[in-house]
Amino acid sequence: MTGVRRRPGTLLPLEAAIIDAALGLRRAGDTHFHGFGIARVMAEGDDAGALTSHGTLYKALGRLEAAGLLESDWEDADDAVAEGRPRRRLYTVTGAAQVALAQHRQATRPAAPLGRAAWGTP
Amino acid sequence: MAARLDERDAGAVAAALTRRWVRGYTAWVGAEAAERRRAEIASDVWEQRTDAHERRVAPVTVALAIAVRVVAGMPADLTWVHTQRLAMRGLPADRKAQTMNTLGSIVARWWWVLGATVLAGLGASALLLGDSDVNRPQVAIVVAALVAGIALRRSRPRTAGSLVVVGAAVPAVLFWAPAVMVLGIVTLVGAAIEVVALTRGSLGRALAAVGLVALAASWLWTGALGLAGPSMMPGVLAPVVFAAGGIALLIITGSRRGTVATA
């Protein structure tokens, strides 16, 4: 495998955004999500409002699944046929994803200001 | 009405182009991963178009948004292909051939043979239809090398690759015919990669590459001097030495791996 290696357990910003959005959906009652669904949720929470590109999104979903942070399976073909649309690949976040997101937030939290900055003085 | 139809078509065109792009790059990975990626993108595009329709977004805007997502994701698509192919590297050739989907397998193994076929066809046309400027002995040798290379592709792949390297060397330097030159270069490189890939060990591969370069250089040298006439005589020894050295290196580094897995 080539490319830049990163520490096991760390998340890229996009991966953290996917998990964050998926956990938000789960809190709202949607335990499963599909690729476009999560892209739309992320776009709605983003100032730019742009949908994540196909290549970037599905590569990130694949990485998260390989890392055990997501699980996925094809939905029942009958459901898709009944609604007259292509079959969706449905993802769910795992418990490990919640832990990984918490660790990511801890690691990326801005450092507490020191010295004069802590007192808000110039 | 026509404008509305065109607008609706824009979304369909974007979806079709997306489908083509996905089919193109997934042809290079395992069948399972390819099928999954194709199905996921097909579903994604359908959902995006449906979502846009429900939000009353203009079809042209949706088509543009889909196109932007495809184009922006191309680098990630290509690195994904690279990663998938690296993951397949450890698999035995037969298993890999089974795993690769048909189009990818055929293209991966036969693309330079297709190039050689086109070059041989062009050479044969030049022989039959070309005017008196055509160097017929040289073109005949090029065509013979290419045809022999194509014929031996299955039974003697290293020999076939070497012959195609020789045959494609002349087209690869025809700078006044850019299309033929590009085809020649692509075919030559593809055949050379095949020969090197079928050679065992790093040193063997390096020597095989040197042998191919020597062989191609000797043939080009001979071609530049002309195959006939007195002008060939003064420098004839050097190309012969290069050719003999190249052939010797290729024989010495010859692999015991006989045939390659068929598509």
Chai-1 contact restraints between the chains, C-beta under 6 A:
chainA,res_idxA,chainB,res_idxB,connection_type,confidence,min_distance_angstrom,max_distance_angstrom,comment,restraint_id
A,G35,B,E40,contact,1.0,0.0,6.0,A-B,restraint_1
A,G35,B,D44,contact,1.0,0.0,6.0,A-B,restraint_2
A,F36,B,D44,contact,1.0,0.0,6.0,A-B,restraint_3
A,F36,B,E47,contact,1.0,0.0,6.0,A-B,restraint_4
A,F36,B,Q48,contact,1.0,0.0,6.0,A-B,restraint_5
A,L51,B,R69,contact,1.0,0.0,6.0,A-B,restraint_6
A,S53,B,R69,contact,1.0,0.0,6.0,A-B,restraint_7
A,S53,B,A72,contact,1.0,0.0,6.0,A-B,restraint_8
A,S53,B,G73,contact,1.0,0.0,6.0,A-B,restraint_9
A,H54,B,I41,contact,1.0,0.0,6.0,A-B,restraint_10
A,H54,B,R69,contact,1.0,0.0,6.0,A-B,restraint_11
A,H54,B,G73,contact,1.0,0.0,6.0,A-B,restraint_12
A,G55,B,G73,contact,1.0,0.0,6.0,A-B,restraint_13
A,G55,B,A76,contact,1.0,0.0,6.0,A-B,restraint_14
A,G55,B,D77,contact,1.0,0.0,6.0,A-B,restraint_15
A,T56,B,G73,contact,1.0,0.0,6.0,A-B,restraint_16
A,T56,B,A76,contact,1.0,0.0,6.0,A-B,restraint_17
A,Y58,B,E40,contact,1.0,0.0,6.0,A-B,restraint_18
A,K59,B,A76,contact,1.0,0.0,6.0,A-B,restraint_19
A,K59,B,W80,contact,1.0,0.0,6.0,A-B,restraint_20
A,R85,B,W46,contact,1.0,0.0,6.0,A-B,restraint_21
A,P86,B,A42,contact,1.0,0.0,6.0,A-B,restraint_22
A,P86,B,S43,contact,1.0,0.0,6.0,A-B,restraint_23
A,P86,B,W46,contact,1.0,0.0,6.0,A-B,restraint_24
A,R88,B,S43,contact,1.0,0.0,6.0,A-B,restraint_25
A,R89,B,E40,contact,1.0,0.0,6.0,A-B,restraint_26
